[in-house]
Amino acid sequence: MFNAPWKDAREMLGNLLASLTGMRCGEIQALRLQDLESDRTQMYWSWNILDKMKPTKHKEARTVEVNCPELMVWGSYRSFHRELI
């Protein structure tokens, strides 16, 4: 699935994060670059079309481990991020 070409790199990254971490859709949509670390991400926010940015479901920040650290390497993330903007 992830070897096939994607029309939108953001969709691929979102689906990859969801499959590797179990993150909710709104959590992925609310991610900011400063929330990403080398092997984990910090979840502070969620996002939906009605409320926009809001605190997470339990109103507490949480750490989500990423089982694919090479995805989170800053150098490759920066080059990947250029495709997103």
Residue frames as a rotation matrix with the C-alpha (Angstrom) as fourth column:
MET 1
0.565 0.825 0.000 0.00
0.825 -0.565 0.000 0.00
0.000 0.000 -1.000 0.00
PHE 2
0.708 -0.318 -0.631 2.75
0.032 -0.877 0.479 2.48
-0.706 -0.359 -0.611 0.89
ASN 3
-0.403 -0.862 0.306 4.94
0.388 0.142 0.911 1.46
-0.829 0.486 0.277 -2.04
ALA 4
0.070 0.525 0.848 2.33
0.997 -0.049 -0.052 2.63
0.014 0.850 -0.527 -4.52
PRO 5
-0.833 -0.366 0.416 2.48
0.400 -0.917 -0.006 6.26
0.384 0.161 0.909 -5.68
TRP 6
-0.077 0.777 -0.625 0.26
0.886 -0.234 -0.400 8.64
-0.457 -0.585 -0.670 -3.69
LYS 7
0.247 0.248 0.937 -1.28
0.737 -0.675 -0.016 11.76
0.629 0.694 -0.350 -5.21
ASP 8
0.587 0.020 0.810 -0.80
-0.379 -0.877 0.296 13.67
0.716 -0.480 -0.507 -1.95
ALA 9
-0.357 -0.846 -0.396 2.24
0.082 0.394 -0.915 13.16
0.930 -0.359 -0.072 0.28
ARG 10
-0.600 0.193 0.776 0.26
-0.767 -0.413 -0.491 14.44
0.226 -0.890 0.396 3.30
GLU 11
0.538 0.842 -0.031 -2.28
-0.817 0.531 0.225 11.65
0.206 -0.096 0.974 2.91
MET 12
0.380 -0.484 -0.789 0.49
0.041 0.860 -0.508 9.06
0.924 0.160 0.347 2.75
LEU 13
-0.687 -0.695 0.212 2.19
-0.138 -0.162 -0.977 10.43
0.714 -0.700 0.016 5.87
GLY 14
-0.267 0.684 0.678 -1.12
-0.958 -0.266 -0.108 10.61
0.106 -0.679 0.727 7.76
ASN 15
0.734 0.560 -0.384 -2.03
-0.557 0.820 0.132 7.03
0.389 0.117 0.914 6.86
LEU 16
0.044 -0.819 -0.572 1.45
0.126 0.573 -0.810 5.81
0.991 -0.036 0.129 7.70
LEU 17
-0.750 -0.293 0.593 1.36
-0.479 -0.378 -0.792 7.50
0.456 -0.878 0.143 11.12
ALA 18
0.174 0.903 0.394 -2.11
-0.982 0.131 0.134 6.08
0.070 -0.410 0.909 11.81
SER 19
0.740 0.140 -0.658 -1.07
-0.261 0.961 -0.089 2.55
0.620 0.237 0.748 10.91
LEU 20
-0.165 -0.912 -0.376 2.19
0.209 0.340 -0.917 2.67
0.964 -0.229 0.134 12.90
THR 21
-0.915 -0.319 0.245 0.94
-0.100 -0.410 -0.907 4.45
0.390 -0.855 0.343 16.01
GLY 22
-0.360 0.867 -0.345 -2.84
0.907 0.411 0.088 4.11
0.218 -0.281 -0.935 16.28
MET 23
-0.887 0.021 -0.462 -3.18
0.141 -0.939 -0.315 7.89
-0.440 -0.344 0.829 16.39
ARG 24
0.108 0.990 0.087 -6.65
0.667 -0.007 -0.745 9.26
-0.737 0.138 -0.662 15.78
CYS 25
0.114 0.014 0.993 -7.42
0.952 -0.288 -0.105 11.21
0.284 0.958 -0.046 12.61
GLY 26
0.889 0.310 0.337 -7.92
0.217 -0.933 0.286 14.49
0.404 -0.181 -0.897 14.50
GLU 27
0.676 -0.718 -0.166 -4.60
0.127 -0.108 0.986 14.04
-0.726 -0.688 0.018 16.33
ILE 28
-0.127 -0.721 0.681 -2.76
0.881 0.233 0.411 13.58
-0.455 0.653 0.606 13.04
GLN 29
0.333 0.331 0.883 -4.47
0.773 -0.632 -0.054 16.61
0.540 0.700 -0.467 11.52
ALA 30
0.990 0.099 0.103 -3.43
0.019 -0.808 0.590 18.73
0.142 -0.581 -0.801 14.52
LEU 31
0.443 -0.889 -0.118 0.28
0.826 0.353 0.440 17.78
-0.349 -0.293 0.890 14.39
ARG 32
0.946 -0.302 -0.121 2.79
-0.324 -0.906 -0.274 20.60
-0.027 0.298 -0.954 14.19
LEU 33
0.446 -0.847 -0.290 6.46
-0.041 0.304 -0.952 20.30
0.894 0.436 0.101 13.26
GLN 34
-0.299 -0.611 0.733 7.53
-0.753 -0.320 -0.575 21.20
0.586 -0.724 -0.365 16.81
ASP 35
0.488 0.548 0.679 5.53
-0.842 0.499 0.203 18.19
-0.228 -0.672 0.705 18.12
LEU 36
0.926 -0.147 -0.347 7.71
-0.054 0.860 -0.508 15.71
0.373 0.489 0.788 16.20
GLU 37
0.371 -0.852 0.371 10.80
-0.767 -0.056 0.639 14.19
-0.524 -0.521 -0.674 17.79
SER 38
-0.450 -0.689 -0.568 13.23
-0.893 0.369 0.260 11.58
0.030 0.624 -0.781 16.51
ASP 39
-0.911 0.076 -0.406 11.32
0.026 0.992 0.125 8.51
0.413 0.104 -0.905 17.77
ARG 40
-0.401 0.817 -0.415 8.07
0.873 0.203 -0.443 9.89
-0.278 -0.540 -0.795 19.15
THR 41
-0.508 0.307 0.805 5.54
0.222 -0.856 0.466 12.65
0.832 0.415 0.367 18.81
GLN 42
-0.899 0.252 -0.358 3.91
0.301 -0.238 -0.924 14.71
-0.318 -0.938 0.139 21.52
MET 43
-0.364 0.860 0.357 0.15
0.654 -0.037 0.756 15.00
0.663 0.508 -0.549 21.25
TYR 44
-0.918 0.068 -0.391 -1.22
0.251 -0.661 -0.707 18.25
-0.306 -0.747 0.590 22.67
TRP 45
-0.457 0.715 -0.530 -4.09
-0.691 -0.660 -0.295 18.96
-0.561 0.231 0.795 20.30
SER 46
-0.436 0.434 0.789 -6.81
0.683 0.730 -0.024 17.43
-0.586 0.528 -0.615 18.21
TRP 47
-0.819 0.168 -0.549 -8.61
-0.418 -0.829 0.370 18.99
-0.393 0.533 0.749 15.26
ASN 48
-0.402 0.699 0.592 -12.07
0.814 0.569 -0.120 18.72
-0.421 0.433 -0.797 13.74
ILE 49
-0.576 0.149 0.804 -14.04
0.622 -0.558 0.549 20.84
0.530 0.816 0.229 11.32
LEU 50
0.501 0.856 0.126 -16.48
0.528 -0.417 0.740 22.14
0.686 -0.304 -0.661 13.95
ASP 51
0.899 -0.126 -0.420 -14.16
0.362 -0.328 0.872 22.93
-0.248 -0.936 -0.249 16.87
LYS 52
0.646 -0.762 0.037 -10.92
-0.394 -0.375 -0.839 23.43
0.653 0.528 -0.543 14.91
MET 53
-0.414 -0.847 -0.334 -7.91
-0.017 0.374 -0.927 23.04
0.910 -0.378 -0.169 17.28
LYS 54
0.595 0.566 0.571 -8.86
-0.634 -0.106 0.766 21.75
0.494 -0.818 0.295 20.71
PRO 55
-0.217 -0.685 0.695 -7.23
-0.943 0.330 0.031 19.79
-0.251 -0.649 -0.718 23.54
THR 56
-0.801 -0.135 -0.583 -6.90
-0.346 0.900 0.267 16.03
0.488 0.415 -0.768 23.15
LYS 57
-0.058 0.882 -0.469 -9.74
0.043 0.471 0.881 13.69
0.997 0.031 -0.065 24.07
HIS 58
0.393 0.157 -0.906 -8.73
0.840 0.341 0.423 13.45
0.375 -0.927 0.002 27.75
LYS 59
0.898 -0.003 0.440 -7.40
-0.048 -0.995 0.092 17.04
0.437 -0.103 -0.893 27.85
GLU 60
0.604 -0.782 0.157 -3.90
-0.197 0.045 0.979 15.80
-0.773 -0.622 -0.126 28.66
ALA 61
0.282 -0.619 -0.733 -0.79
-0.951 -0.083 -0.296 15.76
0.122 0.781 -0.613 26.48
ARG 62
0.730 -0.107 0.675 0.49
-0.135 0.946 0.296 12.30
-0.670 -0.307 0.676 25.66
THR 63
-0.254 -0.885 -0.391 3.56
-0.811 -0.026 0.585 10.82
-0.528 0.465 -0.711 24.05
VAL 64
0.871 0.476 0.126 3.11
-0.301 0.717 -0.628 8.51
-0.390 0.509 0.767 21.07
GLU 65
-0.140 -0.939 0.315 6.05
-0.205 0.338 0.918 6.26
-0.969 0.064 -0.239 20.24
VAL 66
0.598 0.223 -0.770 6.80
-0.787 -0.017 -0.617 5.88
-0.151 0.975 0.165 16.53
ASN 67
0.568 -0.311 0.762 7.87
-0.002 0.925 0.379 2.32
-0.823 -0.217 0.525 15.64
CYS 68
0.543 -0.379 0.750 9.57
0.837 0.171 -0.520 3.57
0.069 0.910 0.409 12.49
PRO 69
0.359 -0.402 -0.842 12.21
0.430 -0.730 0.532 6.09
-0.828 -0.553 -0.089 13.67
GLU 70
-0.667 -0.649 0.367 13.58
0.620 -0.209 0.756 6.57
-0.414 0.732 0.542 10.15
LEU 71
0.097 0.786 0.610 10.26
0.894 -0.338 0.294 8.24
0.438 0.517 -0.736 9.31
MET 72
0.886 0.363 -0.289 10.91
0.464 -0.713 0.525 10.83
-0.016 -0.599 -0.800 12.01
VAL 73
-0.101 -0.984 -0.144 14.55
0.914 -0.149 0.377 11.65
-0.393 -0.094 0.915 11.22
TRP 74
0.307 0.313 -0.899 14.66
0.202 -0.944 -0.259 15.43
-0.930 -0.102 -0.353 10.93
GLY 75
-0.617 -0.613 -0.495 16.77
-0.335 -0.364 0.869 15.54
-0.712 0.702 0.019 7.78
SER 76
-0.919 0.304 0.251 14.53
0.383 0.533 0.755 13.26
0.096 0.789 -0.606 5.79
TYR 77
-0.023 0.953 -0.302 11.41
0.900 -0.112 -0.422 14.80
-0.436 -0.281 -0.855 7.32
ARG 78
-0.079 -0.055 -0.995 12.50
-0.080 -0.995 0.061 18.24
-0.994 0.085 0.074 6.18
SER 79
-0.911 -0.272 -0.311 13.00
-0.319 -0.015 0.948 17.00
-0.263 0.962 -0.073 2.62
PHE 80
-0.635 0.764 0.114 9.66
0.765 0.602 0.228 15.20
0.105 0.232 -0.967 2.75
HIS 81
-0.029 0.646 -0.763 8.03
0.642 -0.573 -0.510 18.33
-0.766 -0.504 -0.398 4.19
ARG 82
-0.692 -0.273 -0.668 9.09
-0.272 -0.760 0.591 20.34
-0.669 0.590 0.451 1.13
GLU 83
-0.915 0.398 0.064 6.73
0.254 0.445 0.859 18.14
0.314 0.802 -0.508 -0.91
LEU 84
-0.293 0.857 -0.423 3.87
0.946 0.195 -0.259 19.00
-0.139 -0.476 -0.868 1.44
ILE 85
0.067 0.309 -0.949 3.99
0.339 -0.901 -0.270 22.78
-0.939 -0.303 -0.165 0.95
